[in-house]
Amino acid sequence: MQEDESYSILGTLRYDPQLTTITEDKEGTSTFLTVKSNWGSYHLPSDDNGYKFPDSFDLNDVRIKTELGDSTKVNFSGNKYAIIDITQYNSTKYDDIRHIRSILLERFLFYEQQIGRMIFTAKALGLRAIPSPQSIQELLLQGIVGHKGYNWDSRSNLITALKKNNSTYKMRILLDKEGVLQIQRTEIPTLPYSINYFYKNILGGVLESTEPTWDIFLDDYPIISSRFTTYKTTNRDHYDFARRVLQQKVSAYRTDDSMAKSEILLFNKDNIITEGSITNIAVNVTDENGTKYVTPFLTSGCLCGTMRYYLLKKGYIEEGVIQKSSINVGDSILLFNGVMGCVKGIVRG
């Protein structure tokens, strides 16, 4: 890769109003919003910004010396309710505006880890202008309503956004080399509310009862590991090429040649599986200790994904080496990213 190639640092987040449940109740002349987090005990700590890297690093440090944090601090859990009085403002009770903002941010899947990764990537790739977490937060909040100039310091505006923005979005944040931020919003299907929403819908792939719904194919060509496979940017030529191969394989496998619910497994020059073209992956492995899901080490050249990080922190998967030769037709594989969560697929070829 040439150092002067044009690219932007990329962050993609899921905005999901079902991650909080809101009910409106009246008591006398007052109206209350009752808000419940549907993350439950599945929250990561609020001060957990994702992968921990050395202060002084190079690409090999990123691949080898990563570690997971161990903070136990949390936001608000699934059995704790946040009560917002719409008709009155008691500033002695809490910082109301900050409180409502925090509830909106609960709806961004892995908000802290996504922002932490973007800022770390900006530093690692040598950007001169590093955005503050606050500036990214403001951009995301603007993305909820779909236009600039919305006053997020207004309590009534915050409550309106909390009550009326019921669509689910893929938020795409772009940060160019000059430090300019942009956001793109795409509506994606909103899932029906259910008890244990996060577990059933975001973590659904890890459930034993979940049937594979994705078709997975093995790439024909090795991928060259680089900073653009470790860090998430718009430089995606290597992934785009793999997806063209995937299109051919899908067309040969089924009459419906749509790319929906299909993925391709990538491998490096050492014939070690790295990831998918739009997902991190974990393979079902059985050994003397039982059955487990194993995801490739960062040393393979895979992306340091936020959902990958989450599943590792929570113990749903562990790291290991996955040889290309160990992949067989019929194998069950987890696919995951920070927008769709975790799903299950089956190797077709």
DRENDO-1510 file (C-alpha; in Angstrom, 1 decimal, always signed):
<recs>
REC; n; res; u; v; w
REC; 1; MET; +0.0; +0.0; +0.0 .
REC; 2; GLN; +1.2; +3.5; -0.8 .
REC; 3; GLU; +1.4; +5.9; +2.1 .
REC; 4; ASP; -0.3; +8.7; +0.2 .
REC; 5; GLU; -3.4; +6.6; -0.7 .
REC; 6; SER; -6.7; +8.3; +0.1 .
REC; 7; TYR; -8.7; +6.7; +2.8 .
REC; 8; SER; -10.8; +7.6; +5.8 .
REC; 9; ILE; -11.0; +5.9; +9.2 .
REC; 10; LEU; -14.3; +4.1; +9.4 .
REC; 11; GLY; -16.7; +3.4; +12.3 .
REC; 12; THR; -20.0; +1.6; +11.9 .
REC; 13; LEU; -22.4; +1.5; +14.8 .
REC; 14; ARG; -25.9; +0.0; +15.3 .
REC; 15; TYR; -28.4; +2.4; +16.7 .
REC; 16; ASP; -31.2; +0.2; +18.1 .
REC; 17; PRO; -34.1; +1.8; +20.1 .
REC; 18; GLN; -34.9; -1.7; +21.4 .
REC; 19; LEU; -31.8; -1.6; +23.6 .
REC; 20; THR; -33.9; +0.5; +25.9 .
REC; 21; THR; -37.6; +0.1; +26.8 .
REC; 22; ILE; -39.7; +3.3; +27.3 .
REC; 23; THR; -43.1; +3.6; +28.9 .
REC; 24; GLU; -45.0; +6.8; +29.6 .
REC; 25; ASP; -47.1; +7.2; +32.7 .
REC; 26; LYS; -49.1; +10.0; +34.3 .
REC; 27; GLU; -49.3; +10.7; +38.0 .
REC; 28; GLY; -51.5; +13.7; +38.8 .
REC; 29; THR; -50.3; +16.6; +36.7 .
REC; 30; SER; -46.9; +15.0; +36.1 .
REC; 31; THR; -45.9; +12.8; +33.2 .
REC; 32; PHE; -43.0; +10.3; +33.6 .
REC; 33; LEU; -40.9; +8.3; +31.1 .
REC; 34; THR; -39.8; +5.1; +32.6 .
REC; 35; VAL; -36.7; +3.8; +30.8 .
REC; 36; LYS; -35.2; +0.3; +31.2 .
REC; 37; SER; -32.0; -0.9; +29.7 .
REC; 38; ASN; -32.4; -4.2; +27.8 .
REC; 39; TRP; -28.6; -4.9; +27.9 .
REC; 40; GLY; -29.1; -6.6; +31.3 .
REC; 41; SER; -26.0; -8.1; +32.8 .
REC; 42; TYR; -24.4; -8.2; +29.3 .
REC; 43; HIS; -23.1; -4.6; +29.5 .
REC; 44; LEU; -19.4; -4.0; +29.3 .
REC; 45; PRO; -18.0; -1.5; +31.8 .
REC; 46; SER; -18.8; +2.1; +30.9 .
REC; 47; ASP; -15.1; +3.0; +31.1 .
REC; 48; ASP; -14.0; +0.0; +28.9 .
REC; 49; ASN; -12.8; +1.6; +25.6 .
REC; 50; GLY; -12.0; -1.7; +23.9 .
REC; 51; TYR; -8.6; -3.2; +23.0 .
REC; 52; LYS; -5.8; -2.0; +25.2 .
REC; 53; PHE; -2.6; -1.3; +23.3 .
REC; 54; PRO; +0.8; +0.0; +24.4 .
REC; 55; ASP; +1.4; +3.7; +24.5 .
REC; 56; SER; +4.3; +3.3; +22.1 .
REC; 57; PHE; +3.5; +0.8; +19.4 .
REC; 58; ASP; +4.0; -0.3; +15.8 .
REC; 59; LEU; +1.9; -2.8; +13.7 .
REC; 60; ASN; +3.5; -5.8; +15.4 .
REC; 61; ASP; +2.6; -4.4; +18.8 .
REC; 62; VAL; -1.0; -4.2; +17.8 .
REC; 63; ARG; -1.0; -7.7; +16.6 .
REC; 64; ILE; +0.9; -9.3; +19.5 .
REC; 65; LYS; +0.7; -7.3; +22.7 .
REC; 66; THR; -3.0; -6.6; +23.0 .
REC; 67; GLU; -4.7; -7.2; +26.3 .
REC; 68; LEU; -8.2; -7.1; +27.7 .
REC; 69; GLY; -9.2; -4.7; +30.5 .
REC; 70; ASP; -10.7; -5.9; +33.8 .
REC; 71; SER; -12.8; -3.0; +35.1 .
REC; 72; THR; -16.1; -3.9; +36.8 .
REC; 73; LYS; -17.8; -0.5; +36.6 .
REC; 74; VAL; -21.1; -0.6; +34.7 .
REC; 75; ASN; -23.8; +1.7; +33.3 .
REC; 76; PHE; -27.3; +1.0; +34.4 .
REC; 77; SER; -28.3; -2.6; +34.5 .
REC; 78; GLY; -31.4; -4.4; +33.2 .
REC; 79; ASN; -33.1; -4.4; +36.6 .
REC; 80; LYS; -32.6; -0.7; +37.3 .
REC; 81; TYR; -35.0; +1.9; +35.9 .
REC; 82; ALA; -34.2; +5.5; +35.0 .
REC; 83; ILE; -37.1; +7.8; +35.7 .
REC; 84; ILE; -37.4; +11.0; +33.8 .
REC; 85; ASP; -40.0; +13.6; +34.9 .
REC; 86; ILE; -41.1; +15.3; +31.7 .
REC; 87; THR; -43.2; +18.1; +33.3 .
REC; 88; GLN; -40.8; +19.1; +36.1 .
REC; 89; TYR; -37.1; +19.6; +36.3 .
REC; 90; ASN; -35.4; +18.9; +39.7 .
REC; 91; SER; -31.8; +19.8; +39.1 .
REC; 92; THR; -30.9; +18.7; +42.6 .
REC; 93; LYS; -31.8; +15.1; +41.7 .
REC; 94; TYR; -29.4; +14.6; +38.8 .
REC; 95; ASP; -28.0; +16.3; +35.8 .
REC; 96; ASP; -31.1; +15.7; +33.8 .
REC; 97; ILE; -29.7; +16.5; +30.3 .
REC; 98; ARG; -26.6; +14.4; +30.8 .
REC; 99; HIS; -28.9; +11.6; +32.1 .
REC; 100; ILE; -31.1; +11.6; +29.0 .
REC; 101; ARG; -28.1; +11.7; +26.8 .
REC; 102; SER; -26.7; +8.6; +28.5 .
REC; 103; ILE; -29.9; +6.8; +27.8 .
REC; 104; LEU; -29.7; +7.7; +24.1 .
REC; 105; LEU; -26.1; +6.5; +23.9 .
REC; 106; GLU; -27.3; +3.2; +25.4 .
REC; 107; ARG; -28.9; +2.6; +22.0 .
REC; 108; PHE; -25.6; +2.6; +20.2 .
REC; 109; LEU; -24.2; -0.9; +20.3 .
REC; 110; PHE; -20.7; -0.9; +22.0 .
REC; 111; TYR; -20.6; +2.9; +21.9 .
REC; 112; GLU; -17.5; +3.3; +24.1 .
REC; 113; GLN; -15.6; +0.6; +22.3 .
REC; 114; GLN; -16.4; +1.9; +18.8 .
REC; 115; ILE; -15.3; +5.4; +19.7 .
REC; 116; GLY; -12.2; +4.2; +21.5 .
REC; 117; ARG; -11.2; +2.2; +18.4 .
REC; 118; MET; -11.7; +5.1; +16.0 .
REC; 119; ILE; -9.5; +7.4; +18.1 .
REC; 120; PHE; -6.9; +4.7; +18.6 .
REC; 121; THR; -6.8; +4.0; +14.9 .
REC; 122; ALA; -6.5; +7.7; +14.1 .
REC; 123; LYS; -3.4; +7.9; +16.4 .
REC; 124; ALA; -1.9; +4.7; +15.0 .
REC; 125; LEU; -2.2; +5.8; +11.4 .
REC; 126; GLY; -0.7; +9.2; +12.2 .
REC; 127; LEU; -3.6; +11.6; +11.8 .
REC; 128; ARG; -2.6; +15.1; +12.9 .
REC; 129; ALA; -6.1; +16.1; +14.0 .
REC; 130; ILE; -7.6; +13.7; +16.4 .
REC; 131; PRO; -11.3; +14.3; +17.2 .
REC; 132; SER; -12.5; +14.3; +20.7 .
REC; 133; PRO; -15.0; +11.7; +21.9 .
REC; 134; GLN; -17.4; +14.6; +22.5 .
REC; 135; SER; -17.3; +15.7; +18.8 .
REC; 136; ILE; -18.0; +12.1; +17.7 .
REC; 137; GLN; -20.9; +11.9; +20.2 .
REC; 138; GLU; -22.4; +15.1; +18.8 .
REC; 139; LEU; -22.2; +13.7; +15.3 .
REC; 140; LEU; -23.9; +10.4; +16.3 .
REC; 141; LEU; -26.7; +12.3; +18.0 .
REC; 142; GLN; -27.2; +14.4; +14.9 .
REC; 143; GLY; -27.4; +11.1; +13.0 .
REC; 144; ILE; -30.4; +10.0; +15.0 .
REC; 145; VAL; -32.6; +12.9; +13.8 .
REC; 146; GLY; -31.0; +13.0; +10.3 .
REC; 147; HIS; -30.0; +16.6; +10.1 .
REC; 148; LYS; -27.5; +19.2; +11.5 .
REC; 149; GLY; -28.4; +22.0; +13.9 .
REC; 150; TYR; -30.5; +20.0; +16.3 .
REC; 151; ASN; -30.1; +21.4; +19.8 .
REC; 152; TRP; -28.9; +18.6; +22.0 .
REC; 153; ASP; -28.6; +20.9; +25.0 .
REC; 154; SER; -32.4; +21.2; +25.0 .
REC; 155; ARG; -34.1; +18.9; +27.4 .
REC; 156; SER; -37.4; +18.8; +25.3 .
REC; 157; ASN; -35.4; +17.9; +22.2 .
REC; 158; LEU; -33.7; +15.1; +24.0 .
REC; 159; ILE; -37.0; +13.7; +25.2 .
REC; 160; THR; -38.5; +14.0; +21.7 .
REC; 161; ALA; -35.5; +12.1; +20.3 .
REC; 162; LEU; -35.8; +9.4; +23.0 .
REC; 163; LYS; -39.6; +8.9; +22.4 .
REC; 164; LYS; -40.0; +9.3; +18.7 .
REC; 165; ASN; -36.9; +7.8; +17.0 .
REC; 166; ASN; -38.0; +4.2; +16.8 .
REC; 167; SER; -36.1; +3.2; +13.7 .
REC; 168; THR; -33.0; +1.1; +13.7 .
REC; 169; TYR; -30.0; +2.5; +11.8 .
REC; 170; LYS; -26.5; +1.6; +10.7 .
REC; 171; MET; -24.5; +4.7; +11.5 .
REC; 172; ARG; -21.3; +5.0; +9.4 .
REC; 173; ILE; -18.7; +7.5; +10.7 .
REC; 174; LEU; -16.0; +8.7; +8.4 .
REC; 175; LEU; -12.8; +10.5; +9.6 .
REC; 176; ASP; -10.5; +11.8; +6.9 .
REC; 177; LYS; -6.8; +12.6; +7.2 .
REC; 178; GLU; -7.6; +16.3; +7.9 .
REC; 179; GLY; -9.7; +15.4; +10.9 .
REC; 180; VAL; -13.0; +16.1; +9.2 .
REC; 181; LEU; -15.9; +13.9; +10.5 .
REC; 182; GLN; -18.9; +12.9; +8.4 .
REC; 183; ILE; -21.8; +10.6; +9.2 .
REC; 184; GLN; -24.0; +8.4; +6.9 .
REC; 185; ARG; -27.3; +6.8; +8.2 .
REC; 186; THR; -28.9; +3.7; +6.7 .
REC; 187; GLU; -32.1; +2.3; +8.0 .
REC; 188; ILE; -32.0; -1.4; +8.8 .
REC; 189; PRO; -34.7; -3.8; +9.9 .
REC; 190; THR; -36.1; -3.2; +13.4 .
REC; 191; LEU; -36.4; -6.4; +15.4 .
REC; 192; PRO; -39.5; -7.0; +17.5 .
REC; 193; TYR; -39.1; -6.5; +21.2 .
REC; 194; SER; -38.7; -9.6; +23.4 .
REC; 195; ILE; -37.6; -10.4; +26.9 .
REC; 196; ASN; -33.8; -10.8; +27.0 .
REC; 197; TYR; -33.7; -8.8; +23.7 .
REC; 198; PHE; -29.9; -8.4; +23.7 .
REC; 199; TYR; -29.2; -12.0; +24.4 .
REC; 200; LYS; -31.7; -13.3; +21.8 .
REC; 201; ASN; -31.0; -10.8; +19.0 .
REC; 202; ILE; -27.5; -9.5; +19.4 .
REC; 203; LEU; -26.0; -12.7; +20.8 .
REC; 204; GLY; -28.4; -15.1; +19.0 .
REC; 205; GLY; -25.6; -16.9; +17.2 .
REC; 206; VAL; -24.0; -18.3; +20.4 .
REC; 207; LEU; -27.3; -20.0; +21.4 .
REC; 208; GLU; -27.1; -23.8; +20.9 .
REC; 209; SER; -30.7; -23.7; +19.7 .
REC; 210; THR; -29.9; -21.2; +16.9 .
REC; 211; GLU; -29.9; -22.8; +13.5 .
REC; 212; PRO; -27.4; -21.6; +10.9 .
REC; 213; THR; -28.9; -19.0; +8.6 .
REC; 214; TRP; -25.9; -17.8; +6.6 .
REC; 215; ASP; -24.1; -19.6; +3.7 .
REC; 216; ILE; -20.3; -19.5; +4.1 .
REC; 217; PHE; -17.7; -20.1; +1.4 .
REC; 218; LEU; -13.9; -20.4; +1.5 .
REC; 219; ASP; -11.9; -17.9; -0.5 .
REC; 220; ASP; -9.7; -19.1; -3.4 .
REC; 221; TYR; -6.9; -16.6; -2.8 .
REC; 222; PRO; -4.8; -15.5; +0.2 .
REC; 223; ILE; -5.2; -12.0; +1.6 .
REC; 224; ILE; -2.2; -9.9; +2.3 .
REC; 225; SER; -2.3; -8.8; +5.9 .
REC; 226; SER; -1.5; -5.1; +6.5 .
REC; 227; ARG; -2.5; -2.1; +8.6 .
REC; 228; PHE; -5.7; -2.0; +6.4 .
REC; 229; THR; -6.8; -5.4; +7.7 .
REC; 230; THR; -6.0; -4.6; +11.3 .
REC; 231; TYR; -7.6; -1.2; +11.3 .
REC; 232; LYS; -11.0; -0.3; +10.0 .
REC; 233; THR; -10.8; +2.2; +7.1 .
REC; 234; THR; -12.4; +2.8; +3.7 .
REC; 235; ASN; -9.4; +1.2; +2.1 .
REC; 236; ARG; -11.2; -2.1; +1.4 .
REC; 237; ASP; -9.9; -3.2; -2.0 .
REC; 238; HIS; -8.9; -6.6; -0.5 .
REC; 239; TYR; -12.3; -7.2; +0.9 .
REC; 240; ASP; -14.1; -6.0; -2.3 .
REC; 241; PHE; -12.1; -8.5; -4.3 .
REC; 242; ALA; -13.1; -11.3; -1.9 .
REC; 243; ARG; -16.7; -10.3; -2.2 .
REC; 244; ARG; -16.5; -10.6; -6.0 .
REC; 245; VAL; -15.2; -14.1; -5.5 .
REC; 246; LEU; -18.1; -14.7; -3.1 .
REC; 247; GLN; -20.6; -13.5; -5.7 .
REC; 248; GLN; -19.4; -16.2; -8.1 .
REC; 249; LYS; -19.6; -18.9; -5.4 .
REC; 250; VAL; -23.1; -17.8; -4.4 .
REC; 251; SER; -24.3; -17.9; -8.0 .
REC; 252; ALA; -22.9; -21.3; -8.5 .
REC; 253; TYR; -24.4; -22.7; -5.2 .
REC; 254; ARG; -28.0; -21.4; -5.3 .
REC; 255; THR; -30.5; -20.1; -7.8 .
REC; 256; ASP; -30.9; -16.9; -5.8 .
REC; 257; ASP; -27.6; -15.1; -6.4 .
REC; 258; SER; -28.4; -12.4; -3.8 .
REC; 259; MET; -25.4; -11.7; -1.5 .
REC; 260; ALA; -27.8; -11.5; +1.5 .
REC; 261; LYS; -26.8; -13.8; +4.3 .
REC; 262; SER; -23.6; -15.0; +2.7 .
REC; 263; GLU; -20.0; -14.6; +3.7 .
REC; 264; ILE; -16.5; -15.7; +2.6 .
REC; 265; LEU; -13.7; -16.9; +4.8 .
REC; 266; LEU; -10.3; -15.2; +4.2 .
REC; 267; PHE; -6.9; -16.7; +4.9 .
REC; 268; ASN; -3.4; -15.3; +4.9 .
REC; 269; LYS; -0.2; -16.4; +3.1 .
REC; 270; ASP; +0.4; -19.0; +5.8 .
REC; 271; ASN; -3.0; -20.6; +5.1 .
REC; 272; ILE; -4.3; -19.5; +8.4 .
REC; 273; ILE; -7.9; -18.3; +8.5 .
REC; 274; THR; -8.2; -14.6; +9.4 .
REC; 275; GLU; -11.8; -13.3; +9.2 .
REC; 276; GLY; -14.7; -12.8; +6.8 .
REC; 277; SER; -15.1; -10.0; +4.3 .
REC; 278; ILE; -17.6; -8.1; +6.5 .
REC; 279; THR; -17.3; -10.0; +9.8 .
REC; 280; ASN; -15.0; -11.5; +12.4 .
REC; 281; ILE; -15.5; -15.2; +12.7 .
REC; 282; ALA; -15.2; -18.1; +15.2 .
REC; 283; VAL; -15.0; -21.8; +14.4 .
REC; 284; ASN; -16.6; -24.5; +16.5 .
REC; 285; VAL; -13.7; -26.7; +17.8 .
REC; 286; THR; -13.8; -29.9; +19.8 .
REC; 287; ASP; -10.9; -31.0; +21.9 .
REC; 288; GLU; -10.2; -32.9; +25.1 .
REC; 289; ASN; -11.7; -30.1; +27.1 .
REC; 290; GLY; -15.0; -30.1; +25.1 .
REC; 291; THR; -16.5; -27.9; +22.4 .
REC; 292; LYS; -15.7; -24.2; +22.1 .
REC; 293; TYR; -15.7; -21.4; +19.5 .
REC; 294; VAL; -12.3; -20.2; +18.5 .
REC; 295; THR; -11.5; -16.9; +16.7 .
REC; 296; PRO; -8.2; -16.1; +14.9 .
REC; 297; PHE; -5.5; -14.2; +16.8 .
REC; 298; LEU; -5.0; -10.6; +15.8 .
REC; 299; THR; -1.6; -11.8; +14.7 .
REC; 300; SER; -3.4; -13.5; +11.8 .
REC; 301; GLY; -4.1; -10.1; +10.3 .
REC; 302; CYS; -7.8; -9.8; +11.2 .
REC; 303; LEU; -9.6; -6.7; +12.1 .
REC; 304; CYS; -9.8; -5.7; +15.8 .
REC; 305; GLY; -13.6; -5.9; +15.8 .
REC; 306; THR; -15.8; -4.5; +18.6 .
REC; 307; MET; -18.1; -7.6; +18.6 .
REC; 308; ARG; -15.0; -9.8; +18.6 .
REC; 309; TYR; -13.7; -7.9; +21.6 .
REC; 310; TYR; -17.0; -8.2; +23.4 .
REC; 311; LEU; -17.3; -12.0; +22.9 .
REC; 312; LEU; -13.8; -12.5; +24.1 .
REC; 313; LYS; -14.4; -10.3; +27.2 .
REC; 314; LYS; -17.5; -12.2; +28.1 .
REC; 315; GLY; -16.0; -15.6; +27.5 .
REC; 316; TYR; -18.2; -16.8; +24.6 .
REC; 317; ILE; -15.1; -17.3; +22.4 .
REC; 318; GLU; -11.4; -17.7; +22.8 .
REC; 319; GLU; -8.4; -17.0; +20.5 .
REC; 320; GLY; -6.5; -19.6; +18.6 .
REC; 321; VAL; -4.9; -20.6; +15.3 .
REC; 322; ILE; -7.3; -21.9; +12.6 .
REC; 323; GLN; -5.7; -23.7; +9.7 .
REC; 324; LYS; -7.4; -23.4; +6.3 .
REC; 325; SER; -7.2; -27.2; +6.0 .
REC; 326; SER; -9.3; -27.6; +9.1 .
REC; 327; ILE; -12.4; -26.0; +7.5 .
REC; 328; ASN; -14.8; -28.5; +6.1 .
REC; 329; VAL; -18.2; -28.3; +4.4 .
REC; 330; GLY; -20.9; -28.5; +7.0 .
REC; 331; ASP; -18.9; -26.8; +9.7 .
REC; 332; SER; -20.8; -24.4; +12.0 .
REC; 333; ILE; -19.2; -20.9; +12.2 .
REC; 334; LEU; -20.1; -17.8; +14.1 .
REC; 335; LEU; -20.1; -14.5; +12.1 .
REC; 336; PHE; -20.2; -11.2; +14.0 .
REC; 337; ASN; -19.7; -7.5; +13.7 .
REC; 338; GLY; -20.8; -4.4; +15.6 .
REC; 339; VAL; -23.9; -3.8; +13.5 .
REC; 340; MET; -25.6; -7.2; +13.1 .
REC; 341; GLY; -24.3; -8.7; +16.3 .
REC; 342; CYS; -23.6; -12.5; +16.2 .
REC; 343; VAL; -25.2; -15.0; +13.8 .
REC; 344; LYS; -24.5; -18.5; +12.8 .
REC; 345; GLY; -23.6; -19.9; +9.4 .
REC; 346; ILE; -22.6; -23.2; +7.8 .
REC; 347; VAL; -19.8; -23.8; +5.4 .
REC; 348; ARG; -21.0; -24.6; +1.9 .
REC; 349; GLY; -17.8; -24.8; -0.1 .
</recs>
